[in-house]
Amino acid sequence: MRALPSQAFACGPTAGVVLGVPLPVALQNDAFERPTIAVPYPNNRIRGRRVRGRSLQIADDEVLTRRRIRVTRPSRTWRDLSAELDLPAFVAVTDFLIARNRRRCTIDQLTAEHTRAPRSPGAGTRRRALELCSERSESPRESELRCVLELAGLPRPECNVEIHDGTRLVARVDMLYRAQKLIIEYYGDYHRDPDQWSRDEMRRAELESLGYRFTVVTRRDFDDLPALTARIRRLLSVSTAS
């Protein structure tokens, strides 16, 4: 950035990385190796083999400084990323920005950002993401999983729900189909730790003793989404029939 004109700023995936937005690994790597750099229109875009140059219509208040780097603000970065990501990954970005435990944007701000450019690239993805997003999601994989289930025609599960036995808190679960008493948990790699595994099994036993059914999703399940959604559909069907 020190070598660029003073009016230049990072946008798209590169702004996303600077702002800490969760991106797919391949796109995150590309954001470093081939940064997306913009200048205000009508300046000519920056050209270079290892730079993605852009010339953007942008207001002064749409650019801020983070980590000593000029970047697009979160809501504008969200708009630009909608043209780069598939819907589940973009829902994860949306959930991250509106998360209730550390809100970067409100849903109204994102809606206003979409309204400013309703026909720009990624508009359809933005529109659907605003319908599918949730401020209760606490991890990108949870967001992607919830989106995948809804796109498959399954009902929306509740996110990050506390389950009690009387006044005692038993667990806080990733997703819950309350009527069917079906819990869905996403297990990342840290769940392979022996101590964590023991805690997970104790927690699972407690929940099952209260009449809940329990299924685990891992990153490998995302390699075969039809099989994953079929499994959840069967579990919901069995619960309903019971």
N, C-alpha and C positions, 0 to 999 in steps of 0.2 A: 504493500500500500504506500510505503514511503517513496517508491519509484513512480507512482502514478500521479496524474493531475489532482489538484486539491479538491476538485468537484466530484471525483470518482468515488464510488461506494460499492460494497459487496451486496449482492442480491441473490435471490433464488436459493439453491442448495448451500452456497457459501455463507450467506446470511443466516440460514438455518443452523449451520454448524456453530457459528459464532454465538448465536442466541441459545444454543443448547437444545434445539428442537430434535426429537428422535427421527432419524432418517434410516432407510435401508442401508446396509453396510456398503454396498457397491456405490450408491449415490454419495454417501458420506466420504468415501475415499476419493471419489471424483471431485468433490467439492474442494479438497485440499490440493489434488494433483493438477486440476484444471479449473481454477477458481472462476466463478461467474462475477464479472465486474461491469458495472454500468456507469454511464454518465447521463446527466439530464439532457433530454431532447431539446433542441436540435443538434447538440454536439455529436460529432461522428464517434461511433463506438470504437473502443480500443481493440486493436487487432494484434493477434499473436498466436503462435501455435499452441501455447499452453494456457491460453486465457479464452474464456467464453465472453465475448464482448456484447454489451447491450446498450441501447440508447432509449431511455424510458421517459415518458411523461410522468413527472413526479413533483410533488409539492415539497417545500422546505421541511415541513413538519413530518414528512414520511421517512426522514433519514435521521438516525441518532448514532451516538458513538458508544460502542461496547468493546472492552478490552483494547482500547485505543484504535479501534477499527471502525470506520464509517460503514454502517449497515442499514438496510431498510428496517423500519419498525416491525414489531411482530405481526400486526394485522396485514401489512403490505407483503411481508415475507410469506404469510399464509396464502395470500392471493396468488403470488408467483409460483409457489410450490404446487398449487393445484394442477398446473400443467405438466408437472414432472412425476407425479405419483399416481399409483392406482388407488382405487377408492378405500380399501381397508387401511393402507399405509397413510392415506391422507386423513382418515377419521382418527387415526392414532395421533397425528399432528394436531388436529383440531381439539381432541380431548386434552392433550398436553397443555395447550394454550389456555383453555377455559377451566382447567382443573381447580376444584374448590380449595384444595390444600395449598396451592401456590398459583393463583390466577395471574396470567400474563395479559389476557384479553377477556372481555365479556362476550357473550354470544351476540349481544346487540352490536358491539363493535365489528365483529366478523360479518354479521348480516349487512351492516352499512358498507363494509369494504366490498362485499360482493355486489351490492346494489350500485356502487359507483362504476362497476365495469361488468354488467350482467351478460355481456356477449364476448368477453375476452377469453383467451385460451384457458381451459379448465373450468369454465362456468358450470357445466353440468356436474362435475365432480364436487365443486363447492356447494352447489345447491343440495345434493344428496347428503353430503357430509353434515350440513347444518341440520338436516332431518335426523341423522343417525348418531350425532355426537352425544356425549354425556359428561357432565362435570364430575361424576363420581368415579370414573375410571382412574386407576392409579399406575398403570403400566402400558406401554405400547402394545404388547402382546395381548393383554386383556381387551384393549380397544379393537385390535384387528380381529380377535376371535368373536367378539360381540357383533361386529359388522358382518363377518362371514356367516354367522348364524342367521342374522336378519335377512341377508341377501338370499339365503337358501329358503326363505319363507317361514322360518321358525319364529316363535314369539320372542320379544326382547326380554332377556333375563334382567333381574335386579343386580346392581353392581355393588360390591364391597358392603355386604350386609352383616350385621352383628346377629349372632344366634345365641339365645340365652336358655338356660335351664332354670326357670324361676327367675331369681335375681342374679344368678351366676352367669357371667359371660363365658361361653364355651369356646367360641371361635368367631373370627371375622372372615367370611368366605368371599372369594373373588366374584362368583356369580351364583345366583339362586333362582330357580323356578319354584316359587313358594307353594303354589297349588299342588305341584307334583312332588314336592319335597326333594328336588333334585339339585345337588350342588355340583358346580363345575369349577375346578381349580386349575390354574395354569402353573406348571412347575418348570422353572428355569433351572439352569445347571447347578445353582447353589443348593438345590434340594437333594443333590447327590452326596452332600456332606453327611457322614454317618450320624452325627448328633442331630442335624436338621432332619434327616430321614426318621430318626426315632421320634422326634417331636411331631413330625407329620403323621406318623402312624398312630400315636397316642390321640392326637386331635381327631383323626379320621374315625377311630374306634368310638370316641365320645359322641361324635355326630351320628354315627350309625346306630348307637344305642338309643338315640333320641328319635329314631325312625327316619333319618335322612338317607337318601341314596347319594352316591359319591362317584364322580368320574374325573380322571386327571387328563389334562391335555399337555403335551410337550411340543417343543419346536418341530420335531419330526412329523407330528400330525399335520403341520401346515404343508407338507410335501404332497398330501393327498386329501384335499379339502372335501371332495365328494364323500369319501369314506368317513371323514370326521363328522360331517353334518348328518350323514345317514346314521351314525352311531348315536348322536344326540337325539335324533328323531325317534329312534327305536326306544331309547331310555324314557323319553317323554311319553311315548305311546304306552309303554308297559306301566308307567306310573299312573297314567290316566285310567287304564283298564282296571288297575288294582283298586 
